[in-house]
Amino acid sequence: MSSLYHPTVARLTYRALLGRRRALILFSLPGLLLVIAVAVRALSGADDQTADAVLGGFALATMVPLIGVIAGTGAIGPEIDDGSVVYLLAKPVKRPTIIFTKFIVATGVTVVFSALPTLLAGYILNGNGQQLAVAYAVAATVASITYGAMFLLLGTITRHAVIVGLVYALVWESLFGSLVGGARDLSVQQWSLALAQKVADNGAVTSEVGLPAAVLLLLAVTVAATWYAGRKLRTLTLAGEE
């Protein structure tokens, strides 16, 4: 594992992700979730259906993929865009190590800024009634891992990674993944909801995908995206446009 994780690459990636502009966005989304949770609790009291709507409709369907876009694409995309990646690639660090390190950082940032606020919001909304707070926090965590891999891959294959990621997060996950039947089977949101369904009390959370299939799909997409991102980074040359 130590050969796959490089502390210097991790430190540089954390510094890039937590810069002034990105940090403002990263803090604003969970901040908005907590404001909504406090307001809803003050206006309607503890209600399980309302908590499920807020945690599922905003936290998991919108906030988590958006933070994944910011962290995943921001872990490597800007370095490729401005050409500074050449200095990183010139170092005696294996390119799969670079990708895996950035994946760990992007995933960690996404979990901190999505899963933890989701857990706190759940306790604010209904005191973890029917295990909703814990269930959605688990869903946010596993979704963060897969989103981190997916959006890191986007950052290595296109200069428009943020735009593509936002379209995916807002259109596919938030809209089609919630409303269109066939699209739900191919939604990270629904895969993660399968784990939330397992954790929550019976009937409190539902998913369109069974638990074994959801776990398999989450693992497959995460591994495949991380592997292919490493392979794409290998094709970058120091003499190229990047």
Secondary structure per residue as TSV (DSSP state, phi and psi in degrees):
chain	resnum	aa	ss	phi	psi
A	1	M	-	360.0	-36.5
A	2	S	T	-63.4	-28.9
A	3	S	T	-75.4	-14.6
A	4	L	T	-98.0	-10.4
A	5	Y	-	-120.7	125.3
A	6	H	-	-115.6	113.7
A	7	P	H	-58.4	-38.1
A	8	T	H	-66.6	-43.2
A	9	V	H	-62.0	-40.5
A	10	A	H	-63.1	-44.1
A	11	R	H	-62.7	-42.7
A	12	L	H	-65.2	-37.7
A	13	T	H	-69.1	-43.8
A	14	Y	H	-58.2	-42.9
A	15	R	H	-63.0	-39.0
A	16	A	H	-69.8	-41.5
A	17	L	H	-71.6	-32.5
A	18	L	T	-100.7	23.3
A	19	G	S	-66.5	172.1
A	20	R	H	-57.4	-47.6
A	21	R	H	-68.9	-50.4
A	22	R	H	-68.4	-37.1
A	23	A	H	-61.7	-36.2
A	24	L	H	-61.3	-43.0
A	25	I	H	-69.9	-42.2
A	26	L	H	-61.3	-38.8
A	27	F	H	-78.5	-29.6
A	28	S	H	-69.8	-38.8
A	29	L	H	-66.4	-51.9
A	30	P	H	-65.4	-30.7
A	31	G	H	-62.1	-42.0
A	32	L	H	-63.6	-41.1
A	33	L	H	-59.1	-44.4
A	34	L	H	-68.4	-36.6
A	35	V	H	-62.7	-44.5
A	36	I	H	-61.0	-43.6
A	37	A	H	-62.2	-44.6
A	38	V	H	-64.3	-43.5
A	39	A	H	-64.6	-44.4
A	40	V	H	-64.1	-42.8
A	41	R	H	-64.1	-39.7
A	42	A	H	-68.2	-34.8
A	43	L	H	-85.5	-37.8
A	44	S	H	-120.2	-4.0
A	45	G	-	75.0	-172.8
A	46	A	S	-76.6	119.4
A	47	D	-	-142.4	125.0
A	48	D	H	-66.3	-40.5
A	49	Q	H	-66.1	-40.4
A	50	T	H	-66.1	-42.4
A	51	A	H	-60.8	-42.9
A	52	D	H	-62.1	-39.9
A	53	A	H	-65.6	-43.3
A	54	V	H	-70.7	-46.6
A	55	L	I	-69.3	-38.8
A	56	G	I	-82.4	-42.3
A	57	G	I	-78.5	-35.0
A	58	F	I	-106.0	-54.0
A	59	A	I	-62.8	-57.7
A	60	L	I	-78.6	-40.2
A	61	A	I	-80.8	-25.5
A	62	T	I	-120.9	-55.2
A	63	M	I	-64.7	-47.1
A	64	V	H	-62.3	-49.4
A	65	P	H	-65.1	-33.3
A	66	L	H	-66.2	-43.3
A	67	I	H	-65.6	-35.9
A	68	G	H	-60.7	-40.3
A	69	V	H	-61.2	-48.1
A	70	I	H	-62.1	-46.7
A	71	A	H	-75.2	-44.4
A	72	G	H	-66.5	-52.0
A	73	T	H	-70.2	-34.8
A	74	G	H	-71.2	-15.4
A	75	A	T	-70.6	-26.2
A	76	I	T	-142.9	-27.1
A	77	G	H	-53.8	-50.0
A	78	P	H	-60.2	-34.5
A	79	E	H	-65.9	-36.8
A	80	I	H	-73.0	-39.5
A	81	D	H	-64.6	-44.0
A	82	D	H	-92.1	0.2
A	83	G	S	85.6	-3.7
A	84	S	T	-70.6	-10.9
A	85	V	H	-62.6	-23.7
A	86	V	H	-62.4	-32.6
A	87	Y	H	-70.2	-35.3
A	88	L	H	-70.3	-42.6
A	89	L	H	-70.3	-20.9
A	90	A	T	-76.9	-15.3
A	91	K	S	-76.9	154.8
A	92	P	S	-77.8	59.5
A	93	V	-	-123.6	129.0
A	94	K	-	-62.8	141.8
A	95	R	H	-67.4	-36.6
A	96	P	H	-60.2	-32.7
A	97	T	H	-65.7	-40.8
A	98	I	H	-59.7	-48.1
A	99	I	H	-64.6	-45.5
A	100	F	H	-64.3	-39.7
A	101	T	H	-62.7	-44.6
A	102	K	H	-66.9	-33.4
A	103	F	H	-63.5	-44.5
A	104	I	H	-61.0	-44.0
A	105	V	H	-66.0	-48.3
A	106	A	H	-60.7	-41.3
A	107	T	H	-66.0	-44.0
A	108	G	H	-60.8	-43.7
A	109	V	H	-63.8	-42.9
A	110	T	H	-63.5	-42.2
A	111	V	I	-63.1	-46.4
A	112	V	I	-62.0	-42.0
A	113	F	I	-90.4	-0.6
A	114	S	I	-126.8	-52.7
A	115	A	I	-67.9	-44.4
A	116	L	H	-65.0	-46.5
A	117	P	H	-62.5	-33.8
A	118	T	H	-63.4	-43.2
A	119	L	H	-61.2	-46.8
A	120	L	H	-64.4	-42.9
A	121	A	H	-62.0	-38.4
A	122	G	H	-62.6	-41.1
A	123	Y	H	-67.5	-36.1
A	124	I	H	-66.3	-42.5
A	125	L	H	-69.0	-47.2
A	126	N	H	-147.0	19.9
A	127	G	T	64.3	30.2
A	128	N	T	65.6	29.5
A	129	G	G	-59.0	138.4
A	130	Q	G	56.4	22.0
A	131	Q	G	62.6	25.5
A	132	L	H	-67.1	-40.9
A	133	A	H	-61.9	-47.8
A	134	V	H	-67.0	-41.5
A	135	A	H	-62.0	-46.4
A	136	Y	H	-73.2	-28.1
A	137	A	H	-66.8	-40.0
A	138	V	H	-62.8	-45.0
A	139	A	H	-60.7	-42.7
A	140	A	H	-64.5	-35.6
A	141	T	H	-66.6	-49.8
A	142	V	H	-68.9	-35.3
A	143	A	H	-65.2	-37.3
A	144	S	H	-60.2	-39.1
A	145	I	H	-64.7	-46.6
A	146	T	H	-69.1	-42.2
A	147	Y	H	-61.6	-39.5
A	148	G	H	-57.6	-43.4
A	149	A	H	-68.3	-44.7
A	150	M	H	-62.3	-48.2
A	151	F	H	-78.2	-25.2
A	152	L	H	-65.1	-41.7
A	153	L	H	-60.5	-43.8
A	154	L	H	-57.0	-40.0
A	155	G	H	-64.6	-23.1
A	156	T	H	-91.6	-17.4
A	157	I	H	-110.1	-13.0
A	158	T	-	-147.2	145.0
A	159	R	T	-78.5	-7.5
A	160	H	T	-109.0	35.4
A	161	A	H	-61.5	-39.5
A	162	V	H	-64.8	-43.9
A	163	I	H	-63.9	-48.4
A	164	V	H	-61.1	-42.4
A	165	G	H	-63.8	-40.5
A	166	L	H	-66.2	-40.8
A	167	V	H	-60.6	-45.1
A	168	Y	I	-61.9	-48.2
A	169	A	I	-65.4	-43.6
A	170	L	I	-86.1	-34.4
A	171	V	I	-92.6	-53.5
A	172	W	I	-74.2	-54.9
A	173	E	I	-72.4	-49.1
A	174	S	I	-75.5	-36.1
A	175	L	I	-99.2	-68.9
A	176	F	I	-66.0	-39.8
A	177	G	H	-64.5	-20.9
A	178	S	H	-99.0	-28.3
A	179	L	H	-113.5	-33.8
A	180	V	-	-94.4	123.2
A	181	G	H	-56.2	-54.7
A	182	G	H	-64.4	-32.1
A	183	A	H	-71.2	-22.2
A	184	R	H	-64.4	-32.2
A	185	D	T	-66.5	-20.7
A	186	L	T	-111.7	30.9
A	187	S	-	-114.3	126.9
A	188	V	H	-58.5	-35.7
A	189	Q	H	-56.7	-47.4
A	190	Q	H	-69.2	-36.1
A	191	W	H	-62.0	-43.8
A	192	S	H	-71.3	-30.0
A	193	L	H	-64.3	-26.8
A	194	A	H	-61.9	-37.4
A	195	L	H	-72.8	-37.7
A	196	A	H	-62.5	-38.7
A	197	Q	H	-61.3	-37.7
A	198	K	H	-67.7	-37.2
A	199	V	H	-80.1	-40.0
A	200	A	S	-71.4	165.2
A	201	D	S	-60.8	156.9
A	202	N	T	-56.6	122.5
A	203	G	T	86.5	-7.0
A	204	A	T	-72.8	-35.2
A	205	V	S	-130.4	139.5
A	206	T	-	-125.7	150.8
A	207	S	-	-134.6	149.9
A	208	E	S	-81.3	-7.6
A	209	V	S	-119.4	137.0
A	210	G	-	-68.2	156.8
A	211	L	H	-61.7	-48.0
A	212	P	H	-59.3	-44.1
A	213	A	H	-65.2	-39.1
A	214	A	H	-63.6	-45.7
A	215	V	H	-62.6	-43.8
A	216	L	H	-62.1	-43.9
A	217	L	H	-67.1	-41.4
A	218	L	H	-61.1	-45.6
A	219	L	H	-65.8	-44.1
A	220	A	H	-63.4	-46.5
A	221	V	H	-66.4	-41.7
A	222	T	H	-63.3	-48.2
A	223	V	H	-66.3	-46.4
A	224	A	H	-63.5	-42.8
A	225	A	H	-66.1	-42.3
A	226	T	H	-65.8	-43.5
A	227	W	H	-61.8	-45.4
A	228	Y	H	-70.4	-32.5
A	229	A	H	-62.9	-41.6
A	230	G	H	-63.1	-39.1
A	231	R	H	-66.7	-41.0
A	232	K	H	-65.3	-37.6
A	233	L	H	-65.3	-31.8
A	234	R	H	-62.9	-28.6
A	235	T	H	-79.9	-12.7
A	236	L	-	-71.1	136.3
A	237	T	-	-117.8	149.6
A	238	L	T	-67.0	-18.7
A	239	A	T	-95.5	0.1
A	240	G	S	-82.8	-168.6
A	241	E	-	-67.5	-28.8
A	242	E	-	-68.2	360.0
